[in-house]
Each structure stands twice: as structure tokens, then as C-alpha cells.
């Protein structure tokens, strides 16, 4: 199927709906007011190269940094992200913003003709009210990064679908609100799972090649619009 204006619009809205549904899952299952009420989170879909294809209209400021987080995950684990893996990070030098914004990234695989192929990535970023640091909250009078809280480089929170509880324990132990942190992290994981299923469903319906072709066409279309605006 060749890409045309109609099919491009259909795929664009399908990819956006994946990120929007991820956001609904995150908001409804989160513990903290930051996520449930303030909606300080973002969800997005990426192609197999880590380029952003769609982001829901949650917190647009995350648009600039989330692709860098996905790239950091790919650089840290080159050709080593498998089905069921989830990478977690908040390091500002690895695509993060401030430390309370914790990002999760997961590869999405699709089985076609007996082979598993990568369909892309899904990611979310949520603002956690306390990740340690010299004062509660997210605006300490700090003079260096180490005073702001727990720094998480890109590490695997899950391997092959198996959650690393020690990572959760480490984050919660360094927070003044551990139960809230545990609940919000679980909500982010649930959101990732929703995104995985929905992107797999699109690929199942239209096939890997057609889905990838429309991802690339969307990126080209976005570039053309940006150049025209400039």
C-alpha cells in the first residue's frame, strides 16, 4: 500500500491514539496528585531508530528531551534491548530534565513469519514529587546536581518481562514518600504495557513494512512543515 494523504492521516492518528491511551492508563493508575491531577507526564511512540513519531498533548515541554532519553537508552544498550525489557532513567546528562522527571523506555517487538522484529519503542515520563535530595519537592536551593536527589543513569528496570525489584527499592528508599513512588512507578510500567499492546495491534493489522513506511513518511511530513514554518 502506497503512502498517500489519507493513509498518512489515518496512521498519524493511530500513533497519537497509542500515546494518548498510554496517558490515560498512567493518569488513572498513578498515586500522586502530580500525575493524577496536574497531569505532569508525557507519553510517546518512537520508530525502531529511536526517532519520535507521536507524542500525546500532555506536557509539550517534554517533546525536546524525550527523544534524547530514548537515544541514551539505545546508546547504553546497543542491540541489547529484548522483548519485555524496560529502561529507566532521569539523568539530565542522558536526556533527562530535572531529577523528579523519571523516564521509562521499552522496545516493542512483533512476530512476523516466525521472526521477531522491532516495531519501535514506547516511552513515558512522569514527575515524581520526591526523589531524595536536600529538600522535599523538586525545587531545592542546590548548587550541584548531587543535591537534587537520586540520579538514575539508563539501567534496565525489567529484563525479559521480569521486574528488577531492587531498582524499585533503591528509588523508594531514597524518597521521603516511598509508597507514592512505588505506586507512580507501577503506573508508568502499566502505561508502557498499554503502549506495547497497541503498537503491536497496529503492526498486526497493517504489517510491519506498511507501519514502518508510514512512520518514515510522518517524519518527512513533519520536516516539511517545520521548514515551511521557518
C-alpha positions, 0 to 999 in steps of 0.5 A: 500500500502506497503512502498517500494523504489519507493513509498518512492521516489515518496512521498519524492518528493511530500513533497519537491514539497509542500515546494518548491511551498510554496517558490515560492508563498512567493518569488513572493508575498513578498515586500522586496528585502530580500525575493524577491531577496536574497531569505532569507526564508525557507519553510517546511512540518512537520508530525502531531508530529511536526517532519520535513519531507521536507524542500525546498533548500532555506536557509539550515541554517534554517533546525536546528531551524525550527523544534524547532519553530514548537515544541514551537508552539505545546508546547504553544498550546497543542491540541489547534491548529484548522483548519485555525489557524496560529502561529507566532513567532521569539523568539530565546528562542522558536526556533527562530534565530535572531529577523528579522527571523519571523516564521509562523506555521499552522496545516493542517487538512483533512476530512476523513469519516466525521472526521477531522484529522491532516495531519501535519503542514506547516511552513515558515520563512522569514527575515524581514529587520526591526523589531524595535530595536536600529538600522535599519537592523538586525545587531545592536551593542546590548548587550541584546536581548531587543535591537534587536527589537520586540520579538514575543513569539508563539501567534496565528496570525489567529484563525479559518481562521480569521486574528488577525489584531492587531498582524499585527499592533503591528509588523508594528508599531514597524518597521521603514518600516511598509508597507514592513512588512505588505506586507512580512507578507501577503506573508508568510500567502499566502505561508502557504495557498499554503502549506495547499492546497497541503498537503491536495491534497496529503492526498486526493489522497493517504489517510491519513494512506498511507501519514502518513506511508510514512512520518514515513518511510522518517524519518527512511530513513533519520536516516539511512543515517545520521548514515551511514554518521557518 
